[in-house]
Amino acid sequence: MDKRSLAQFAQRFREAEQRAEVLRQELAVAIQQADADDVPQKDICEATGYTRQQVRRIVLAGENTSSDEP
């Protein structure tokens, strides 16, 4: 492994992290929308693999964000 190859791997990793962050945010919005559409929390958990507590936190975070808007 040379320095250039290592730098390329590191760059690819950073790009993947950025893509993952965007997808994480999009999933959070989708979970919040599903909750607003009255999808049962059980179904949200099954679809995402998240626990009920994780889903509650995501939903509450969305409520806190939207209540800050005028």
TALIN-V937126 format. One record per residue. N is the residue number from 1. SS is DSSP state (hx for helix, st for strand, lp for the rest). PSI is psi in radians with two decimals (none if undefined). Layout:
# TALIN-V937126
n=N ss=SS psi=PSI
n=N ss=SS psi=PSI
This chain:
# TALIN-V937126
n=1 ss=lp psi=2.12
n=2 ss=lp psi=3.02
n=3 ss=hx psi=-0.71
n=4 ss=hx psi=-0.78
n=5 ss=hx psi=-0.73
n=6 ss=hx psi=-0.74
n=7 ss=hx psi=-0.65
n=8 ss=hx psi=-0.75
n=9 ss=hx psi=-0.75
n=10 ss=hx psi=-0.72
n=11 ss=hx psi=-0.77
n=12 ss=hx psi=-0.68
n=13 ss=hx psi=-0.80
n=14 ss=hx psi=-0.70
n=15 ss=hx psi=-0.70
n=16 ss=hx psi=-0.67
n=17 ss=hx psi=-0.74
n=18 ss=hx psi=-0.76
n=19 ss=hx psi=-0.72
n=20 ss=hx psi=-0.67
n=21 ss=hx psi=-0.74
n=22 ss=hx psi=-0.79
n=23 ss=hx psi=-0.63
n=24 ss=hx psi=-0.77
n=25 ss=hx psi=-0.70
n=26 ss=hx psi=-0.68
n=27 ss=hx psi=-0.70
n=28 ss=hx psi=-0.76
n=29 ss=hx psi=-0.72
n=30 ss=hx psi=-0.70
n=31 ss=hx psi=-0.76
n=32 ss=hx psi=-0.69
n=33 ss=hx psi=-0.73
n=34 ss=hx psi=-0.73
n=35 ss=hx psi=-0.76
n=36 ss=hx psi=-0.53
n=37 ss=lp psi=0.17
n=38 ss=lp psi=0.54
n=39 ss=lp psi=2.26
n=40 ss=lp psi=2.44
n=41 ss=hx psi=-0.63
n=42 ss=hx psi=-0.75
n=43 ss=hx psi=-0.67
n=44 ss=hx psi=-0.76
n=45 ss=hx psi=-0.76
n=46 ss=hx psi=-0.71
n=47 ss=hx psi=-0.60
n=48 ss=hx psi=-0.41
n=49 ss=lp psi=0.08
n=50 ss=lp psi=2.76
n=51 ss=lp psi=2.88
n=52 ss=hx psi=-0.67
n=53 ss=hx psi=-0.74
n=54 ss=hx psi=-0.75
n=55 ss=hx psi=-0.77
n=56 ss=hx psi=-0.77
n=57 ss=hx psi=-0.74
n=58 ss=hx psi=-0.77
n=59 ss=hx psi=-0.80
n=60 ss=hx psi=-0.66
n=61 ss=hx psi=-0.68
n=62 ss=hx psi=-0.66
n=63 ss=hx psi=-0.71
n=64 ss=hx psi=-0.67
n=65 ss=hx psi=-0.80
n=66 ss=hx psi=-0.48
n=67 ss=hx psi=-0.27
n=68 ss=lp psi=-0.30
n=69 ss=lp psi=2.52
n=70 ss=lp psi=none
